[in-house]
Amino acid sequence: MARTALPHDAKAGPTKPEVRSVTLGKLGLAGSDHFVEVGSCTGAVTIEAARLAGRVTAIERKPERLEATRKNLAANGIEGVELIEGEAPEALPDDADALFLGGSRNYADVLDHAAETGVDRVVMNVSRLEVAGDAVRAFRERDLFGEVIQMQVSTGYELAGATSFDADNPVYVISGGTA
């Protein structure tokens, strides 16, 4: 996977590289796919998806975060991504093949839209246990559920001439779709 530069912050922080790798693996993007991200924030997932999918749409409700997405796309030489300032599910296109939910706002309505429009692959990342449980139920209720995994990533750093580790917050990766 190519290195992704994120020089522009969006105060919510990007999806960590290791989590992005698993997320993109679950999405299984191909050159013929239309990928849609709900809640693009820094654009980290959008950038990496744009390297794989034929068409990419990023939706963000906060203008300052959409601007961070735009700047980070440019910093990575990524062009042709459709950026939409708007709220999901109203701003969602009807022809997505793969959908990533980067946040939990309105996720039930977004999942309704995904089920109604036949989105093949849906992935949602969640860091709060209660939201993860509710989201898994929502995926199941819409017949979208495939699996849920919990990821715990620790990153090494030097401490007194040796290597120690800082643990990141666990992330639940919920995946499924209509396929």
Secondary structure, 3 states (H helix, E strand, C coil): CCCCCCCCCCCCCCCCHHHHHHHHHHHCCCCCCEEEEECCCCCHHHHHHHCCCCEEEEEECCHHHHHHHHHHHHHCCCCCCEEEECCCCCCCCCCCCEEEECCCCCHHHHHHHHHHHCCCEEEEEECCHHHHHHHHHHHHHCCCEEEEEEECCEEEEEECCEEEEEECCCEEEEEECCC
